Amino acid sequence: MSSPIKRVLKVFVWLVGFLVVILGCLWGYVQLRWDAPVSRPVTELTAPSDSASIEWGKEIFTYRSHCWTCHQAQFSAEYTTPSGGMLFDLTEIGPGFGKWYSRNLTPDMETGLGGWTDGEIVRALREGLRKDGTPLFPVMPIDWYHGMADDDALAVVAYLRTLPPVEHKVPERQPSFPAKALFTFGVMGPKPAVTKPIVAPPRGVTAEYGKYLSNNLADCADCHTPRDLQDGHFFVDQMFAGSSFPFGGGDEGPILAHARNISPDVETGIGSWSEEDFLAAVTTGMRPDSTVLAPIMPYSLYKFWDEDDLRAIYAYLKSIPAVSRTTPALGFEPRLTDARGAERGELIFQSRCRTCHGDKGLGALPTNVHLADVLPSLDDTDLTEFIQNGQLNLRMPAFGKTLNESELTDLIAYLRTIETPDQAAGDPESN
């Protein structure tokens, strides 16, 4: 072998070795630094204890920010004590972010927030830092809660303090290397420190107050704004132009739905919707074309809002720039498309009815009616007509243009199998 070739090979080996060393150092640095605590003082805050503040905190937690829907062990339509543990499997999103779990928000001293100060809880909510200063993964909507007013954040804390403590140790997070790298180099991480009091705009039917509600108190912006799936950043120049990924699937039901474009674009958004169209959609699930929204849009909970607050959101959405952007149509998991009869009916129920009527029809926040108590009074014809036509004064949407005849038949076949709570619990006296 000639001397020049030996020199080239030698240089190549040295370069490869140098690259291996650099990559090894990078890997080690990321592993050591990705969740390094942020040294940041905690603002001293004190949550109120009066009943009005606690009740307002409960409303934010339950009906406005829907915190409980994530902070449970698995998806359930029935309100459960937020002891955490829900898995967010993000291994297939973007570069693969790993697996993350919602935290225990009850005041348990060992596994929950019992040892946290009020200021530490508010800091986690608005800045994305745990008690020890390590960062939260931004599946927690800190981009938006960062602007939550002090009074509202402390009302949530006041409510959380009233919950019974639940000892529930949440599984350890399993971040991927790309996620760790994004944290290490500051691409993902906590929001800037909140160093001055935040005061909400005056309550009223104004675009200013609607902006606060939709961006900082509810989840509208978090769900309806597209984001870069490689690093999680929101495209704030396309506010409310529709989500970048579908919601649903798994425990939430076999329908996969993108959050729609709700900017005032006439063709792809809600530019042609009247205020009444908007109110009907967000409180009953009925679009202007009489089809029903996928219940991943929590219209069953928005119906509990003060109507003027919803009008304020409409005023704000009509004031923002229109963005022309179309989101994909509904998707369906194979288990739904492949099933037939009562089996498919149960999947349709999970996807379309459970958020209002609860798991197995046993009731939920929107209605505590047990379906097994009322269904025997309706024959199949009456039940079909009721589902098709709805009852909008009770915020029951009309599914006539959403479910076809075959789907309705299968749904009713499942409904006929629903048991009363005693039967479901196996009470022999109920038979």
Secondary structure, 3 states (H helix, E strand, C coil): CCHHHHHHHHHHHHHHHHHHHHHHHHHHHHHHHCCCCCCCCCCCCCCCCCHHHHHHHHHHHHHHCCHHHHCCCCCCCCCCCCCCCCEEECCCCCCCCEEEECCCCCCCCCCCCCCCCHHHHHHHHHHCECCCCCECCCCCCHHHHCCCCHHHHHHHHHHHHCCCCCCCCCCCCEECHHHHHHHHCCCCCCCCCCCCCCCCCCCCCCHHHHHHHHHHHCCHHHHHCCECCCCCCECHHHCCCCCCCCEECHHHCCEEECCCCCCCCCCCCCCCCCHHHHHHHHHHCECCCCCECCCCCCHHHHCCCCHHHHHHHHHHHHHCCCCCCCCCCCEECHHHHHCCHHHHHHHHHHHHCHHHHCHHHCCCCCCCCCHHHHHHHCCHHHHHHHHHHCEHHHCECCCCCCCCHHHHHHHHHHHCCCCCHHHHCCCHHHC
